[in-house]
Amino acid sequence: MQLEAGSSVRTRTLWEDAWNRFWKNKLAVIGGVVIILFFLIALVGPFLAPYDFREQDIGNQFQGPTANHWFGTDALGRDIYSRLIYGARTAAIVAIVSTTISLLIGIAVGAAAGYARGRADELLMWLTDVVMSVPGLLLAMMINAAVKRPILARLDEIYQATKNPFFLNTLWLDFALLFGILALISWPGLARLVRGQVLSIGRTTYVESARAIGASPLRILSRHVVPNALGPLLVAVSAGMGGAIVAESALSWIGIGIPPPNASWGIMLRDSLQLWRSYPHLLIAPSVAIGLMSVAFTFFGDGLNDALNPRLQQK
């Protein structure tokens, strides 16, 4: 049957096809809904929390779940539900900022290595392999021990000279170190991914055409290579955010991350370590939160991977 004159057939774009495939993956959709709720809670949850996360009530310590304290109270009588909500904000900030930093480093290193090739590629990949060869927790402890104490000593000197209370509050330093540590741990994997994409895309006809008309390397990377590598990068970013939440909890648990009395799921786990047998509610809330977010990001990332890679679809 021939189409009538003037009629047109609208074909679906690759992104529309990807969305349809993603929507059919129920686990990925559920994971996406959980992630959206997580960021909403991180954004507005603290305004709805029934108590301040630092508010202590020694007379009601170790209280089980009640109408006044839905998830019970901890050793200092603090409301666990409120601390869980504020901990979600900490986890969200860490996940977004650390993943963004590692993504920028990974794109810069991977794109430079894949496009330059030769000696530059070998040097950058050697650096990447060196960083990847060091265990993440060991690297975090080394950086924390080598960097934090000298900075704290310098801040104390400045405070003694100026008496400015700003230099006594070092929470910003803890966050900055945590962002840097997590980014340093995770950028090598992103760099290798970007390099592989650049090497693959660099052989395509449109990139060769851009080179032939005299386009600069920066323009080729920014206009042709990086946009076409977004699919795998989105999957890696999703997995990286889930990994950052787990890593932040692990670092806070061993005393490297966010210090008390600030709210963090890792701190809540550490505080319950010696008491969970007698008061299991101390452990349940943060454990479920960390596990739920890890699974949600995993399902969401797997769904993105299936949706953005049509070759994985069964004919």
PyMOL commands that set and color helices and strands:
alter all, ss='L'
color gray80, all
select helices_A, chain A and resi 14-24+26-48+58-60+80-116+118-133+136-162+165-168+171-201+205-212+217-228+230-253+265-271+281-308+310-312
alter helices_A, ss='H'
color red, helices_A
deselect
rebuild
show_as cartoon
